[in-house]
Structure formats: structure tokens, C-alpha cells
Amino acid sequence: MVCMHLGHLKREGFRNTVLCGGCGHVTDYCVKEGISCIHLPFDRPWKLWAGIPALWTWLRCVRPDLLVLYGQWAGAAGMELAAFRGTEGN
């Protein structure tokens, strides 16, 4: 589902940057399609505290117009940071 959305946004001319906590289908798709993929320590709940400052930094650098969050740990933390920063999250 994520790859379908990334492909659609890319075809529509949007610049995509994926911030992810692990490797898998989505990261493989990003490499194949030339989409920027940045790994953050969000793949385990105990790594979340290290990932929050990294996510904050990348949100400031990337300054997304739209933020789509997946995952029970990263999604919750990301939504809070995005709201604090003023980015619309989904």
C-alpha cells in the first residue's frame, strides 16, 4: 500500500522522502525507484527515544507538506512531533 502511494505521488511530480525504521519491501521499492530513503532507529520500541531527536531533525530538514505515518511506535511519536512542528499528518 505504501509503495502504491509513493508511486502515485512520484508520477504526479511530488518529491518523496521516506523516513523508515527498518529494511524491507518499502526500502527495496525506494532503492528501485530512486526515492530518498533515510533510516531512523524506530524498528523497536526501546529505540524510540533515540529516534525522536533524529525524526525531529529530519522533519526540520525535509519540511514536508504531507506526512504519512505507519507503525505503532513511529506513527505515534511522529504524529506528535509533526503536530508540534505544524505539519499536517495523516
Secondary structure in CASP SS format (residue, H / E / C, confidence):
PFRMAT SS
TARGET T0000
AUTHOR 0000-0000-0000
METHOD secondary structure of the structure
MODEL  1
M C 1.00
V H 1.00
C H 1.00
M H 1.00
H H 1.00
L H 1.00
G H 1.00
H H 1.00
L H 1.00
K H 1.00
R H 1.00
E C 1.00
G C 1.00
F C 1.00
R C 1.00
N C 1.00
T E 1.00
V E 1.00
L E 1.00
C E 1.00
G C 1.00
G C 1.00
C C 1.00
G C 1.00
H H 1.00
V H 1.00
T H 1.00
D H 1.00
Y H 1.00
C H 1.00
V H 1.00
K H 1.00
E H 1.00
G C 1.00
I C 1.00
S E 1.00
C E 1.00
I E 1.00
H E 1.00
L C 1.00
P C 1.00
F C 1.00
D C 1.00
R C 1.00
P H 1.00
W H 1.00
K H 1.00
L H 1.00
W H 1.00
A H 1.00
G H 1.00
I H 1.00
P H 1.00
A H 1.00
L H 1.00
W H 1.00
T H 1.00
W H 1.00
L H 1.00
R H 1.00
C H 1.00
V H 1.00
R C 1.00
P C 1.00
D C 1.00
L C 1.00
L E 1.00
V C 1.00
L C 1.00
Y C 1.00
G C 1.00
Q C 1.00
W C 1.00
A H 1.00
G H 1.00
A H 1.00
A H 1.00
G H 1.00
M H 1.00
E H 1.00
L H 1.00
A H 1.00
A H 1.00
F H 1.00
R H 1.00
G C 1.00
T C 1.00
E C 1.00
G E 1.00
N C 1.00
END
